[in-house]
Amino acid sequence: MSSALQNVCDFLHLLQQRERAFNSSDSDPGEKQPTLIFANALLRSALQRKRNWPLPLQLAVVGPTQSGKSSAVNLLLGRRLAEASPLAGHTRYAHGFVSGEMTTESERCLQSLLPGWRQVAPESPGEGDIFSLTRTGMDSSFLGTVCIVWDTPDFDSVGSRSYRNTVPEICALADVLLLVVSREKYADRSVWRMLRLVAPLGIPLIICLNKIEQADEAALRASLENRLQAESISPIAILSLPYVERAGEMLEKTGAAQHLRTALAGLLDP
């Protein structure tokens, strides 16, 4: 069975290379789903899990620009470590935050699951097929066991066409997905394209409505629930984080923030 999966994986990898060769560097994939990329990444993960899986639990935090992904990551880590690109104003490559030590075996496994990617030092410039890992410790983490929290790039900005297809590859590694959306972005077409891509796989999903005024919460939640029902997408939960003036100082003190931390911890390590 493993050899058959490997053959399929090799074939998909070849198709992926051919697709890249035919697509010009200035062409915009637009509405095209990165289905081939996601399928190949899922197969790599399935093969690796059959052999050996030395990696810790993984949470992928995904979402469009300005939705507050990095703020949500910081909330989970219990410290301000995740930052957007200072020039772009949003994340342009995957940043992993590890609440413990990564063994040599774990690092090799991660690299094999992200073929063609290059690991760079945290805060390095760049975009696309690169990633960084930062050791954070568990003293303030939302989870009492070692995990990797991935702060992923956006998938909706004009500039994201050169790196948006890296997001599905991180999603394929994840044990749990957290989609962070704001009032302005929850109905964006790019959000629903991503949901249609990842939802059928059954990876546990929590949707976080971020930066929400209390007066708007009920209407936004109802609108989102209706759309999810129409799309036959069933997240584990829809949680809200309030809008606060100084998010870094005050958000973590809210009951909603603690609820999010507890819900994700329960999914990852029940």
BELUR-V830238 format. One record per residue. SS is DSSP state (H for helix, E for strand, L for the rest). BURIAL is b if it has 9 or more other ideal C-beta (glycine too) atoms within 8 Angstrom, else e. D_LAST is the distance of its C-alpha to the last C-alpha in Angstrom with 2 decimals. Layout:
BEGIN
ss->[SS & SS]
burial->[BURIAL & BURIAL]
d_last->[D_LAST & D_LAST]
END
This chain:
BEGIN
ss->[L & H & H & H & H & H & H & H & H & H & H & H & H & H & H & H & H & H & H & H & H & H & L & L & L & L & L & L & L & L & L & L & L & L & H & H & H & H & H & H & H & H & H & H & H & H & H & H & H & H & H & L & L & L & L & L & E & E & E & E & E & E & L & L & L & L & L & L & H & H & H & H & H & H & H & H & H & L & L & L & L & L & L & L & L & L & L & L & L & L & L & L & L & E & E & E & E & E & L & L & L & L & L & H & H & H & H & H & H & H & H & H & H & L & L & L & L & E & E & L & L & L & L & L & L & L & L & L & L & E & E & E & E & E & E & L & L & L & L & L & L & L & L & L & L & L & E & E & E & E & E & L & L & L & L & L & L & H & H & H & H & H & L & L & L & H & H & H & H & H & H & H & H & L & L & E & E & E & E & E & E & E & L & L & L & L & L & L & H & H & H & H & H & H & H & H & H & H & H & H & H & L & L & E & E & E & E & E & E & E & E & E & L & H & H & H & H & H & H & H & H & H & H & H & H & H & H & H & H & H & L & L & L & L & L & L & E & E & E & E & E & E & L & L & L & L & H & H & H & H & H & H & H & L & H & H & H & H & H & H & H & H & H & H & H & H & H & H & L & L]
burial->[e & e & e & e & b & b & e & b & b & e & e & b & b & e & b & b & e & e & b & e & e & e & e & e & e & e & e & e & b & e & e & e & e & b & e & b & b & b & b & b & b & b & b & b & b & b & b & b & e & e & e & e & e & e & b & b & b & b & b & b & b & b & b & b & b & b & b & b & b & b & b & b & b & b & b & b & b & b & e & e & b & b & e & e & b & e & e & b & e & b & b & b & b & b & b & b & b & b & b & b & e & b & e & e & e & b & b & e & b & b & b & b & b & b & e & e & b & e & e & b & e & e & e & e & e & e & e & b & b & b & b & b & b & b & b & b & e & b & e & e & b & b & b & e & b & b & b & b & b & b & b & b & b & b & b & b & b & e & e & b & e & e & b & b & b & b & b & b & b & b & b & b & b & b & e & b & b & b & b & b & b & b & b & e & b & b & e & b & e & b & b & b & b & b & b & b & b & b & b & e & e & e & b & b & b & b & b & b & b & b & b & b & e & e & e & b & b & e & e & b & b & e & b & b & b & e & b & b & e & e & b & e & e & e & b & e & e & b & b & b & b & b & e & e & e & e & b & e & e & b & b & e & e & b & e & b & b & e & b & b & b & b & b & b & b & e & b & b & e & e]
d_last->[30.38 & 29.37 & 32.99 & 33.18 & 30.15 & 31.78 & 35.02 & 33.45 & 31.71 & 35.10 & 36.84 & 34.51 & 34.98 & 38.72 & 38.58 & 36.68 & 39.40 & 42.12 & 40.66 & 40.64 & 44.21 & 45.45 & 43.85 & 45.94 & 44.37 & 45.56 & 44.37 & 41.66 & 39.10 & 38.89 & 37.11 & 36.38 & 32.80 & 31.65 & 30.63 & 32.13 & 30.39 & 26.95 & 27.69 & 28.88 & 25.88 & 23.52 & 25.76 & 25.75 & 21.97 & 22.09 & 24.86 & 23.25 & 20.02 & 22.44 & 24.29 & 21.96 & 19.07 & 19.29 & 17.75 & 14.71 & 11.96 & 14.03 & 14.16 & 17.56 & 19.15 & 22.09 & 24.88 & 28.66 & 30.97 & 30.98 & 27.74 & 26.23 & 23.78 & 24.75 & 24.48 & 20.91 & 20.12 & 21.93 & 20.04 & 16.70 & 18.49 & 20.17 & 23.53 & 26.06 & 25.93 & 25.75 & 29.19 & 30.99 & 34.14 & 36.88 & 39.39 & 37.48 & 35.35 & 32.24 & 30.10 & 31.96 & 29.81 & 26.21 & 25.13 & 22.09 & 20.76 & 19.25 & 17.68 & 19.16 & 21.83 & 22.24 & 24.05 & 27.14 & 25.52 & 22.66 & 25.34 & 27.46 & 24.71 & 23.98 & 27.73 & 28.16 & 25.63 & 27.65 & 31.18 & 33.94 & 31.82 & 32.94 & 30.98 & 32.69 & 32.53 & 30.55 & 32.85 & 35.12 & 36.95 & 36.50 & 34.68 & 33.51 & 32.38 & 31.46 & 28.35 & 27.76 & 25.16 & 24.94 & 23.38 & 21.92 & 20.33 & 17.20 & 19.20 & 18.71 & 15.82 & 13.00 & 10.53 & 11.11 & 11.25 & 13.87 & 13.69 & 16.53 & 17.03 & 19.94 & 22.57 & 24.50 & 28.11 & 29.31 & 30.49 & 33.07 & 35.71 & 39.10 & 38.56 & 35.19 & 36.93 & 37.20 & 33.49 & 31.44 & 30.88 & 28.77 & 25.89 & 25.06 & 25.00 & 22.25 & 20.33 & 20.70 & 18.82 & 15.79 & 12.26 & 12.15 & 15.41 & 16.55 & 20.08 & 22.11 & 25.34 & 28.03 & 30.52 & 33.02 & 30.87 & 28.48 & 31.24 & 32.44 & 33.16 & 31.43 & 28.08 & 28.47 & 29.68 & 26.51 & 24.36 & 26.53 & 26.06 & 22.29 & 21.13 & 22.47 & 20.20 & 17.11 & 15.09 & 12.57 & 14.85 & 15.08 & 18.72 & 19.90 & 23.42 & 24.71 & 27.84 & 28.35 & 31.04 & 30.13 & 33.16 & 32.04 & 28.37 & 28.91 & 31.34 & 29.30 & 26.17 & 28.40 & 30.05 & 26.86 & 25.46 & 28.84 & 28.94 & 25.47 & 26.59 & 29.83 & 28.16 & 25.73 & 22.74 & 19.58 & 17.08 & 13.75 & 15.42 & 18.58 & 18.49 & 21.62 & 22.76 & 26.23 & 29.33 & 30.48 & 33.64 & 32.21 & 28.66 & 28.12 & 29.11 & 27.97 & 25.03 & 22.49 & 23.86 & 23.20 & 20.69 & 19.87 & 18.93 & 16.52 & 15.01 & 14.55 & 12.99 & 10.44 & 9.75 & 9.45 & 7.27 & 4.63 & 5.68 & 6.21 & 3.83 & 0.00]
END
